[in-house]
């Protein structure tokens, strides 16, 4: 009987440790945190960051690293510019997406690439912080003195097709994301880390107008 | 009688010349013509009105003698993971649109052309042709394959044919060292175009 009790205590201790990231405590007042993040998101007119994207496929012992720059301008202009390992630009400007690949530029309707559309909308919501009010996700919030850490589990069947869980680190001072981890499975996930973020600086519309 | 003898000699010389031209089961290097642990390609797929871009990883797994072909979006999302082992393909995972059986069949055919292990092919015929591209031809799993080699012994064009209506053509653009910098797949009677541009080789 004693053995069973100890085993159960150990299981609970381990699962509690797994659920709560090291150095973070559970956010007690979700409404306050949500209000704080949304307030900052509302005031965000533009965002420009560097990013590093690491796609890990542990089952294949492979990590693919891409680097680039990210621009967002309220309400719906986005530019992803990959500089490494290849030069590639994706721009979304009023539901039209343009891809510049080497010297070639192609323009498409976002409807023609549903995977891209879903994921782009997710990442943009994450980057600007307004995902917190998105009811497609179940949110477990944690915090330390500098960041919020949110575990987002999709409720939406469409989103579940893409991602099993997302972990999001938000800078408390600015309200924008500093790191996103998108899990497809335990051994297949992508980390996007943002750095050198510049908020609310003037960004010319021409940045999103790729020719 | 003499006439028959001459005719016989002419015919036998023609037949023997033909056999000389095709050397069977000659040791043939891989179709891609490179040794690799992994190949990473920038990828563009156009299928009817749909356009997908992203990356394709071809990864050799020596521990179980398999190859994985992983197609992922720009943001790293795995859209399709295929496995080639013991001369058979299987779908490890395929998201939404990519799980369409007809499309999967076509993608199997495309990747079989470039990564299939020729040890599984019973009879290879290699033909040296004067002033023309050398050719490797074989039939495998009731399908016909023709690989055309350039002067540096690298495959320049591949053709896969199942029947009169279904065929795939692959064009290879190579650098001076023979590395396949670009592979371009076209399909007869199907509006499917696949372009793979080499980014990294390990």
Contacts between the chains, C-beta under 8 A, distances in Angstrom:
chain1	res1	chain2	res2	distance
A	53	B	75	7.2
A	53	B	76	6.0
A	54	B	76	7.9
A	55	B	72	6.5
A	55	B	76	3.7
A	57	B	57	7.7
A	57	B	70	6.8
A	57	B	78	7.6
A	60	B	57	7.6
A	60	B	59	5.1
A	60	B	61	7.1
A	60	B	68	5.7
A	60	B	70	7.3
A	62	B	38	6.4
A	62	B	57	6.6
A	62	B	59	6.1
A	64	B	40	6.6
A	64	B	55	6.8
A	64	B	57	7.0
A	64	B	72	7.9
A	64	B	76	7.4
A	66	B	76	8.0
A	80	B	74	7.0
A	82	B	74	7.1
A	85	B	40	7.3
A	85	B	199	5.0
A	85	B	200	5.9
A	86	B	42	5.4
A	86	B	197	7.7
A	86	B	199	5.2
A	88	B	42	7.1
A	88	B	74	7.2
A	90	B	74	6.3
A	99	B	53	6.1
A	101	B	42	7.3
A	101	B	44	7.2
A	101	B	53	7.4
A	106	B	51	7.3
A	108	B	51	5.4
A	112	B	49	6.0
A	112	B	50	5.5
A	112	B	51	5.5
A	113	B	50	7.0
A	113	B	51	5.9
A	113	B	52	6.2
A	113	B	53	7.9
A	114	B	96	6.8
A	114	B	97	7.1
A	115	B	52	7.4
A	115	B	73	5.6
A	115	B	77	6.5
A	115	B	79	6.2
A	115	B	95	6.7
A	115	B	96	6.8
A	115	B	97	7.5
A	116	B	52	7.9
A	116	B	73	6.3
A	116	B	74	7.4
A	116	B	75	8.0
A	119	B	73	6.4
A	119	B	75	5.1
A	119	B	77	5.9
A	120	B	75	7.6
A	123	B	75	6.5
A	161	B	95	6.0
A	161	B	96	6.0
A	162	B	77	6.0
A	162	B	95	6.9
A	163	B	77	7.6
A	182	B	75	7.7
A	182	B	76	7.2
A	182	B	77	7.3
A	184	B	77	6.8
A	184	B	78	5.7
A	188	B	78	5.8
A	190	B	75	6.6
A	190	B	76	3.3
A	190	B	77	7.0
A	192	B	75	7.5
A	192	B	76	7.8
